[in-house]
C-alpha cells in the first residue's frame, strides 16, 4: 500500500459516496450497504476506474439527496476491496480507508457526484511531546477497553504495535463509540499532535461516562439483590406460617374483604367486580403501589349505599307543617313539594324530580332545600358548584392517575349513606370551564331522569343509580346556565319578599334565632314591630332578608355588650332610638319624587337582587340636534332612547312641539348612578315620556312609575320581571304603575295586599301612556289620591294625540 501511495497523485478526481450516520477513518476496513441511485452509480464508476472512491459524511443523516453544502468537506479516500450485489438492487461494499482528503471542488452532481480532492499525508515525526501524547493515549485506551467491555482485548494488542502517531490516532478513533460530530472533528484534525490531543480529551470524557454507568449498575444490582432477598424471606415466612396453621396478612385481608362484600348486599354486577379486585389484590405483593390503589377502590365500592335508603315521610300535613315552620311565604315551592309527596304516596317507585330554585341572594333558596329534606325525612347533601372548572370534579379521576378519587357526586352519596338523599347543587350558575373540561356538560347525565339511573363515575367504573335522588339546584339567574342543562330542570322562581313578608320573617324567625345565637334571653331584649319596619325601609334595600338578619344581629351584639356591663338591664329598641344602635339611616324610604318635575320620569328595572327604580332625566340645550346618552347605558338601552326620540319626532304636530326642534336643540338623556351598568328594553316608554315632558313643558306625575318596551311607531311591548318591578314601585312610594297590557297575566304573581295599594294602568301604545304620565300644562301637582285606589285600570282609548299615519314624517302609502 506504501508503493501505491507514493505513485498516487496528491490531487485526484474521484466519485463521491455520501455516508449517512457513519464515518470512515484511514486504515479502517468496513462494510457499507449502498442503495441510493447516485451512490450506486458512484460505486460503478469507481469499479470502472481504479477502485478508488471518496467517502464523506452527510451533516444530516435524514437527507436523501444531499446538496454540496450538506456534506462535510474533509473525508477519506478509500479502496473498494469487495463488491456484492444483494436482492432489491442494494450493493454491499467492503472498503478500506487509505488517506485523508479535502474536497477542492465539485465537478459533477449527476448521475453521481464527482469531486476534485486534495490528499493530506500525515507528517510522522516522533518528537518527545508526540511520544508522550501517544503513551497517554495508549494508557487511557487500555483503561477504556477494560471498562467498556465492548472492545476485545486483542484489539488493544494490535493498537500497541502501531508506531506511527497519525495511524495510532486513526485506529483508536475508529474503535471508539462516538457521535458523528466528534469523529468528524478527529478526522478534520490534519495536524497529528492536535489529533492526539483531541482523542485524549474525548477518551477522558468517555471514561467519566463509563464510570457513572458502572456506579449506576452496581446500585441497581444491589437493589435487585435486596428485593430478591426480601422475596425469599417472605416466602420462607409464608411456608412457616402454613406449617404452623397461621394466616398470612394478605390472606386474612382478602378474607375480611370477602366477608364485607357478602354483608354489603351489593348488586350482582358490582359484587362480581369487587370479588375480581380482591383476587387481584391477593396476588399482588403488599408493597406494590397498585395494591394501595385497589384497596382504596374497594373501600369506596363498599362504602357506597348500593341498597340502603331511607323511608320518605308520607304524611302530607306533617310535611306542610314543617315547611311552614321553617319558611314564611314561598307558596310555589311548597306547593310543588306537597304535589311530589302526594304522587309518591300513590306511586311507590318514582324518579326523583330536578328542581331549580332561581332568585336573588338572600331569599332562602339553600335553607328551603334543607327544609324540604327535613319535611321528607331524607338525608341532606350540599355541593357548592361555585368556581368549579374541572370535569373530574363531577365525574371523578381515572384510576391510572396518582391520587385519583371519585367525583363530588359519588362523594356526596357516600356521605349521605342512602341512595335517596336530597342532593343540593348550590350556585349552579357560577360554574365555569377551561382546558380541563366542561363540568356543566358532565352534569347533563346527573340531572337527566332518563339517564341518571346508570351514572358512570370514572373512578368507580360501574353504573350507580341516581334515579331515586331528589336533586335541587339553586341559581341567582338563568342566563348563565347552559340551555341543555336548564332544559333538564323544572324552574321555580323566587323573586323576593314584600315588606309585610319581611316583617313576618323577622318577627317569627330572624329575631328569635339571633337572640339565641347571641346568648340572650327573650325578656332581656325587646324589638318592636315598628323598629323592624324602619330597619326594612331605611337600613336595607334587598330582595332577600340577609342584610336584615345582619342588622338584627348588630342590635343583639350591642345589646349583649350593654347587658354584660349591667346584668339586670333590659333593652328596649324602638323606632325612635334605633339610630343610636345602627347609626343614621342609609336609605330614604319612599323614593318617589316629592314634586312633579319637567323632564324627570321614574322607570322600573329588574336586577339580580330584585326590582329597582330608575330616575331618567332629560335636559334640552341650544345646539345642532345631537342626542347625548350618559349613565353607563348598554346597547339595548341606547337603542330604546333612539326609538323614543323617533316616536316623539313623528308626533311633533300632535304634541305641540316645533317640527324642526331636532335641528336646533341638543337633547341629553341621563340615568343617575352612572357607575352602575344598565341595560334592557324596559326603560323605553320611560325615556319617551321624559323626552316628551322636556319638549312640551308638561311635568311628569311624581307618583307614577312605568315600564315597557317602545317601538318606532309607539307600540308598547311586554317586558319581564313584573313582580320585582311592582314591589320596587311600592317600596319607592309610587301609587300608579304603567305597564304593557300583555303583562296583565303577570299581576297574579304580585301579592294581593300590594295589588290593593297600587293602581295599574295597562297600555298598548305610547299615546295611552302620555295622558296618564303627564300633567296638564296649567297644573302643578296632582290632587291627593283617594283612600280607595282601584286595583286595576284599563287604559283609556287612544286620545286626540293620535294622528293619521299620513301625517307621520317619512310615511309612504304602499
Helices and strands as residue ranges (DSSP letters): H 2-7, E 11-19, E 29-34, H 37-48, E 52-57, G 68-70, E 74-85, E 91-108, E 113-120, H 128-148, H 153-160, H 165-175, H 180-187, H 192-244, H 249-264, H 268-283, H 289-303, H 316-326, H 331-346, E 354-359, H 365-376, E 380-384, H 392-395, H 408-416, E 422-426, G 428-430, E 433-434, E 437-438, H 439-446, G 452-454, E 455-456, E 463-464, E 470-475, H 483-487, E 490-494, H 499-505, I 506-510, H 511-517, E 525-527, H 529-534, I 535-539, H 546-565, E 571-573, H 578-582, E 600-607, E 610-622, E 627-630, H 635-650, H 652-655, H 661-664, E 665-671, G 681-683, H 684-696, E 704-706, E 709-710, E 716-717, H 722-731, E 736-740, G 741-749, H 752-757, E 759-763, H 766-773, E 792-794, G 805-807
